[in-house]
Amino acid sequence: MPAVAADECTDGELITRSAEGDRDAFEVLYRRYSRPVFGLALRRLGDRGRAEDAVQETFASIWRAARSYKPERGPGAPWLYAVARNAITDRGRARAEPPAEVPDRASSEPGPPERAESSWTAWRVHRALEGLSSNERTVIELAYWSGLSQSEIAEFLNIPLGTVKTRTRAALHRLSGLLEEELA
Amino acid sequence: MSDAPDFRDLVGGDLPPEEAERLRRVHELLVAAGPPPELSPQLQEPVEPEKPRDNVSFLPRRRTGLLLGIAAAIALTAFLGGFISGERHGSPFNEVAQLPMHGTTAASKASALLYVGKRDSAGNWPLKVDVKNLAPLPKGEYYEMFISRGANARAASCGTFRAAGNTDGLRLNAPFSLKGVTGWVVTVERPGSGKHPVVLTT
């Protein structure tokens, strides 16, 4: 029996345990990273079906390649990001692209470095959200992405406004700890 | 125009400056990152690592569709079984919100109380509805509950029922994100008519 419950392990420890065939560790890793991987795949591929395939391919690759992770080279999140990015790139190449027209003007879309930066930020933020309690995550998701005001959230969840504010502030505080690297 | 919430409205103005600045950075990261997507039902559980499909890639999409169809049929059977069993044994319902619904001009005496249950681990929001003074429907017609998003009153279905008069404890389900939901409606559905008169609305 493992000395430390998988839920309490760092990402790196979970990858190492997955490499040893620990299914519980792999499942915890999946819970932490399935939404960030899906989000990254959706942004890159723009298609839910192919993004779903990319998620499954990513985790199959993680299971197979976990032995290649070297904890001394750094934490687990960047390694997982690289595996996901490769799986998504492979899935993108699999699509038969029609030949593109050469644009007349330079695109105003963000270039590769900006896209990579925003993808990495979203990856870390979405991973951090998985570290919140479900109560905290609910108020954050409702506050930021549902368009509801704090009073409307209180009404929607049928809890006092003060509780919504307390949970929101606690969630932001906890996220600040989980996103230490980004805030440094 | 930005849809981002106001930072001061979220945290108030009584934080020490250093803490406020730290939380503001988190706020900015959340706004920049955007919402994480909802996982599809087939992604709720991890891939079986010992049996990756053809060494990582999965079944052709047509077969995936067939399998999903079969899985959906099994899930529906399980859901109905669970529904009947749950009704019989009084399954727990952890309410998180209660919304009154009132009758439209098409059913001015009707009303309802909608209870939204706690979201389960698979992403379902269980619903319970008590209806009052709903008219009995002719054979072949039924009531259907929808969530509304902005101008789209029938954005997604939460299930159908044929109860009339005063009926308590109708169990429905919203198996999707409630982000952006602006209300709930109940319509009368007449197969083939193309009309969907709203009889109840929040």
Interface residues (C-beta under 8 A of the other chain):
Chain A: R23 F26 E27 Y30 S34 R35 P36 F38 G39 L42 R48 G49 E52 D53 V55 Q56 E57 F59 A60 S61 W63 R64 A87 S118 T121 A122 R124 V125 H126 L129 T138 I140 E141 L142 A143 Y144 W145 S146 G147 S149 Q150 E155 F156 L157 N158 K165 T168 R169 L172 H173 L175 S176 L179 E182 L183
Chain B: D3 A4 P5 D9 L10 V11 G12 L15 E19 R22 L23 R25 V26 H27 L29 L30 V31 A32 A33 G34 P35 P36 P37 L39 S40 Q42 L43 P46 V47 P49 P52 R53 V56 S57 F58 R61 E95 V96 A97 Q98 R119 L178 K179 G180 V181
